[in-house]
Each structure stands twice: as C-alpha cells, then as structure tokens.
Amino acid sequence: MQNRAHQPIDAWRRWGRRHRLAQVVILNWAFGMGIGLFCAVLLLVLDIFGIRSLLWRSDIAFVGAAMLCAAFAFTFGGVVAAAAVMQFDESDEEPRGRRRRALASRPLKPVAAAVRAESRRRR
C-alpha cells in the first residue's frame, strides 16, 4: 500500500503518459508566464520609457501595474506554449490501439506500382 504523499505523484505520472501534449502546453504556458512577469517587472523597475513614473502619478497605479504584468504574462505564455506545440513530436512513444495495428500491417519498404499511361501527341 502506498503512502498518501505518493498518490499525487503517481497520478501525475499516469496523466503525463496519456496526455503528453496537454502536459507540454501547460508546463510551457507556465514557463512563458514566468518570463512575461519577469520582463514586466524589469520594465517597471528600470523605468524604461518612463512607464513606472507615469503609473505612479496615476490614481490607479496598482491596477495599471497589474494589467501590465497580466498582459505580459499571458502574451509570453501563449507564445511559448504555441512554439512548444509547433515543435511537439510524439514519434518517441509507441502508438496505441488502432494506430499500432495499422502501422504493423504496413509494408516496411515502399512498393512501386505499375501505372499505365497513354501518350498524347498532337498532329
């Protein structure tokens, strides 16, 4: 019998084997959001283009800073997740179910098929 602490770890491992693409998207989105938050905070700390001074003179400085951080986080997260999906390759895993049977029944080498063609000459 397993310890209760091992149950979430085992569930994550089982989920990761079945839904590899979803796992890649979620992890890369979180990574991209972290990068976006870092860039937004860096933009505010270094006061690039005077954004921090503009925000701090406003009545709603906290809301503006939160919206800037959220916009950066979701934009960077979406871009990183999209890039990860475009580079995703599931060929490392063995196919399951019908795909395995379909791949097993295919010939290993391509076979040339005879094609009959008639010549068309203009006279």
C-alpha positions in Angstrom: 0.0 0.0 0.0 1.3 3.4 -0.9 1.7 6.4 1.2 -0.8 9.3 0.7 2.1 11.5 -0.4 2.8 9.3 -3.4 -0.7 9.4 -4.8 -0.4 12.8 -6.5 2.9 11.9 -7.9 1.5 8.6 -9.4 -1.5 10.5 -10.7 0.8 13.0 -12.5 2.9 10.2 -14.0 -0.2 8.4 -15.3 -1.7 11.6 -16.6 1.6 12.5 -18.3 1.8 9.2 -20.2 -1.7 9.6 -21.6 -1.8 13.3 -22.3 1.7 14.3 -23.3 0.6 17.3 -25.4 -1.6 18.7 -22.7 1.3 18.4 -20.2 3.7 20.1 -22.6 1.2 23.0 -23.2 0.5 23.6 -19.5 4.2 23.5 -18.5 5.3 25.8 -21.3 2.5 28.2 -20.7 3.5 28.5 -17.0 7.2 28.9 -18.1 6.2 31.7 -20.6 4.1 33.4 -17.9 7.1 33.5 -15.6 9.2 35.0 -18.4 6.5 37.6 -19.1 6.2 38.6 -15.4 9.9 38.9 -15.2 10.0 41.2 -18.2 7.1 43.4 -16.9 8.7 43.7 -13.5 12.1 44.5 -15.1 10.3 47.2 -17.3 8.8 48.8 -14.2 12.0 48.5 -12.0 14.3 50.0 -14.7 11.6 52.6 -15.6 12.1 52.1 -19.3 10.3 54.8 -21.4 9.1 56.4 -18.1 6.3 53.9 -17.6 6.8 53.5 -13.9 6.8 57.3 -13.3 3.6 57.5 -15.4 1.9 54.7 -13.5 2.9 56.1 -10.0 1.4 59.5 -10.8 -1.9 57.9 -11.7 -4.8 57.4 -9.3 -4.9 53.7 -10.2 -1.2 52.8 -10.2 -1.8 49.3 -8.8 -4.4 48.4 -11.3 -2.2 49.7 -14.2 0.8 47.7 -13.0 -1.3 44.6 -12.5 -2.8 44.9 -16.0 0.7 45.4 -17.5 2.0 42.3 -15.7 -1.0 40.3 -16.7 -0.7 41.3 -20.4 2.9 40.4 -20.5 2.4 37.1 -18.7 -0.5 35.9 -20.9 1.2 37.1 -24.1 4.5 35.5 -23.4 2.8 32.4 -22.1 0.7 32.0 -25.2 3.7 32.5 -27.5 5.9 29.9 -25.6 3.0 27.4 -25.5 2.4 27.8 -29.2 6.0 27.4 -30.0 6.1 24.2 -27.9 3.1 22.8 -29.7 4.6 23.5 -33.1 7.8 21.6 -32.1 6.0 18.8 -30.4 6.9 15.4 -31.8 5.1 12.3 -30.4 7.1 9.8 -32.5 9.2 8.7 -29.5 6.2 7.0 -28.0 4.8 3.7 -29.2 1.4 4.1 -30.9 -1.5 2.7 -29.0 -4.8 1.0 -30.2 -5.8 1.0 -33.8 -2.8 3.0 -34.9 -0.4 0.3 -33.7 -2.3 -2.3 -35.8 -2.4 0.0 -38.8 1.3 0.7 -38.6 2.1 -3.0 -38.1 0.2 -4.0 -41.2 2.0 -1.6 -43.5 4.9 -2.8 -45.6 8.3 -1.7 -44.4 9.5 -0.5 -47.8 7.5 1.4 -50.4 6.5 -0.7 -53.3 6.4 0.8 -56.8 3.0 0.4 -58.5 2.8 -0.1 -62.3 0.9 2.8 -63.9 -0.3 2.7 -67.4 -0.1 6.0 -69.3 -1.1 6.8 -72.9 0.9 9.3 -74.9 -1.0 12.2 -76.3 0.5 13.5 -79.5 -0.8 16.5 -81.3 -0.9 16.2 -85.0 
